[in-house]
Amino acid sequence: MLSPKMLGKNMPYTPAYPLDPEKGLSSPTRIARRYLVPRKPRWVLAALCVGATVLYIYDISGVNPSVGLIPPREDGKHREWPAAGTAEDDWDEEDDKTGWGEWLPFGGGGKGGKGDKPSKSHTTVPTTTTYDFIVDANGDHFIPDWKQSIAPMHPDVSLLPPPSSLFPEIDITSSSPPENTPFPQERYREIYSEPPDIPPEIGNELPSDAWVKSWVAPDNWDVKGDKSSIKRVQWPGFAGGRDRWESEKEKVVREERKEAVRRGFKHAWEAYKQNAWGHDEVMPVSMTSSDPFNGWGATIVDSLDTILLMGFSDEYNLCRPHINQLKFEWVNGRDWSQGYVSDDVEGTGEVYAMGRDKTVGLAVFETGIRYLGGLLGAYDLSGDKLLLDRAVDLAEVLSTAFNTPSGLPAGRMDPGTKDVIRLSTVSIAEVGSMSLELIRLAQVTKDRKWFDLAQRAMDYLNERVIPRGAHKPLIPMWFQPDAALTQQMAGGITFGGLADSYYEYLVKTYKLLGGNEAAQVWRTVYEQSIDMAKKLLYVDITVVPDRDLLAIGKFEGNRLIHELEHLTCFAGAMLGLGAKLLDRPGDMKDAERVTASCYWLSADTPTGLQPEVMEWYDPSEVERMYMNVTIHDEENYHPPLQLNNHPEAGNVGGRDGMHRDRNGKLRWNEDAAEVVEDGNAKDGKRGPKEYGRKLKGVPTGAKKVSPKGINRPETIESIFYMYRLTGDRKWQEKGWKMFVSWMETAKVEGGISSIQDVTKANVRFGDNMESFALAETFKYHFLLQSEPDVLSLDDYVLNTEAHPFLVNPKLDPTSSTSHTRFWTPPRDADAHLGARGEGTDVQKWKRLQTIESAQSPFKPAPFVHHGGGKGMGGGGGQPGVKPVLPPQNVAQIVKVKQKDGSDFPNHF
């Protein structure tokens, strides 16, 4: 069959007849056109001749017409088998007395080969494959050239459901207010007071020999480099007329897919609005809330630019009061900035007093990429000054993390401390991934202090950390930053978790700085890092047959682990961007290969979703990586055993791999449903079994798998980059296949859920929807199906959370006529925003719970659920559940003066 197109289906774009989906097949030859596409009468004549011949052969054969024309099996020669996927009922060896098997060439009627039971072949025509076989010692047939089914490197999108079938119930034109329980303004005094009258904290100072004191800031930090140094990266064909890159038919398909992505996002967004508004995330199965990122509403801030790009201005306007009211001094109800003193409610001269909370431990990296990046990215799409003001407020908080002798930021910190922070062991991703956010803030505010924080950290890494590496300039996932230059670093090297965004930010910071003088250190370290990674981390995966797979593994324990993390799959985007920007064509080939490999990891699972980590077998592990399976159902194959020679088989100390069940039957350990066959049994009438060798694992070849799926964006990110950098529409098809699988597997009423094990068809939900699902994964799917000038990679650089920062100085989102302004402001944009920095309703309720909990040792009181409605309150949104709070400063009872200044009597 030449074409994979189904009846009534149209391929979305050429090439037609893609036997090799990556390359296509040329049009029919001249001979084929002459003899296979003739005038209509020849077709009729040919059909009559073929039909008469078949009927004649059926008549002389004397067999049931439902029996096929497969010749009897010749021992040791050839045998034709039903194609993979043929139902078991279509082939039964006991009923197949002739050895011909059931075969209905035209799916006709009549009885099947099992009496009156209709054959499943009535509606499908199984194709056949000829195999050589070897007769083993048990008389079973081993098929040495049998090939197992492995997912292709490219999908057949004609087999996917149409975009209109995804979320048809979602109305993207309407907007509903979020579910929220306002905090009564008259109770504000219960959660806020003037600072307690305590001595101010005095912090220690940087030592005189601290590296940061000798660092010299570069001049002209905001000057762009030579225009020729920053190359355009998007495929140049996009700049021509539409007919150069898209037909009208292709446009219709693409826009239908884009609208399906918008509907999917709206489903997830509405679920968050109704069940967890103001909280960090929604738990989509239980439809309650969770707050792993400070309780500042991470999903709101992280999703701002996705909302703008998708044209949901009304939804963006709903978010602005939350942004304005956020109080960065409160972290999950705990105030790191000042203490609290209650009123003397009972008139006894006693009040409850709390000092500031020094145990907050603010996560600097996550706060930077999700919140600071979210505010700046949305500002560069809207020109909304509110976002820039709040970004400055937040940056002031985060700047405390850089008060270290090295200038590298702390991973977690007390934002209110006055002390110099001493770093111990840090991850390279945490200390090396703040440059884009800080430098973009410096560019839009014209305040170089933010640039200095980022550049100083990079210079320290280049001068004091990289020279200590065993594989320079690669830096281990964990290292001690303040060690002496003579102390060599040891540790695992990876592009995956704990390291990924550091390498990503090297090339992107170079682009953001416009290739100026300060940017050169970023470029140099990036290029040298990629060159070393090619030698140390890149590995061709050869154990999976007929698949061109490239992994970027992990070097640990002095060996290369043949693994590919989902987190590492960002590397396709990074390598592709660097290849075009820095003129490194070899990196482009690697970028395409690793991106295709990441896609394949999702395609080769039953859910179509990619596992967190996949480790392949080493090619030397031949004995471990294969298993014998039966041809028809791919179940484990075990040869019969001479059980009478092994009476103790299955007992303790008996034959390995077997056990006896409660009834004494011997079964195989790895497949308890299969009874061990007795090779001495004389009454067994089973015919020879046909079996082959199968590569273990899901995905194929997996030695180890971390099977969870949490809606990660890295693979679709790289697929998006591949499309924008090459113009090849195959990447749009790969992305669409991933989106359909994602929605069909993970959609629940309360949003899009994580999956416990993507390698099993029986789906179990994990009940969390991280903010990056909306900030990144939906965004990349949307951009992949959008016009190529929407968020052009020549005009923007995206941070590791997919927040877009402008790099084109000619673009100004504050201009109402700019095509880069995605926000339509309301008539009075500053109305109904609430008080700046007073705290959101969710923050206020949490602050009240924290204060009540601190007072409880002295003032027992029944817990009152203050949230009201789904998702509110600190107990995971469950009414009546008191939250388990981290260690707090317990309130102290303090005596105060009477109004006239005298002491209260002791009997009070």
Secondary structure, DSSP 8 states (H G I E B T S, - for coil): ------TT---SSS-SS-SSTTT------HHHHHHTS--HHHHHHHHHHHHHHHHHHHHHHTS-TTB-------TTSEEEEE-TT--GGG--TTT-SSS--B--TT---S--SBTTB--GGGT----EEEEE-EE-TTS-EE-TT-------SS--GGGS--GGGSSTT--TT-----------GGGGGGT--S--S----------TT-HHHH----S-TT----GGGS---S-GGGGS-GGGT--HHHHHHHHHHHHHHHHHHHHHHHHHHHHHTTSSEEETTTTEEE-SSTTS-HHHHHHHHHHHHTT-HHHHHHHHHHHHH--TTEETTEESS--EE---TTSSSEEEEE---S---EEHHHIIIIIIHHHHHHHHHH--HHHHHHHHHHHHHHGGGG-SSS----SEE-TT--S-----SEEHHHHS--HHHHHHHHHHHT-HHHHHHHHHHHHHIIIIIGGG-TTTT---SEE-TTS-TTS---S-B-SSTTTHHHHHHHHHHHHHTTT-GGGHHHHHHHHHHHHHHHHHTEEEE-SSTT--EEEE-EEETTEEE-EEETGGGGHHHHHHHHHHHTT-HHHHHHHHHHHHHHHHHHHTSTTS---SEEEE--TT-HHHHEEEEETTT--B----B-GGG-TTTTSTTSSTTEEE-TTS-EEETTEEEEE--BTT-SS------EEEEEE-TTTTTEEEEE--B----HHHHHHHHHHHHH--THHHHHHHHHHHHHHHHHEETTEE--BS-TTSSS--B-----THIIIIIHHHHHHHTS-TTTT-TTTEEE-TT--EEE--TT--TTSTT-TT------TTTTTT--STTS--HHHHHHHHHHHHHHHTTTS---------STT-SSSTT-TT-----------EEEE---TTS----TT-
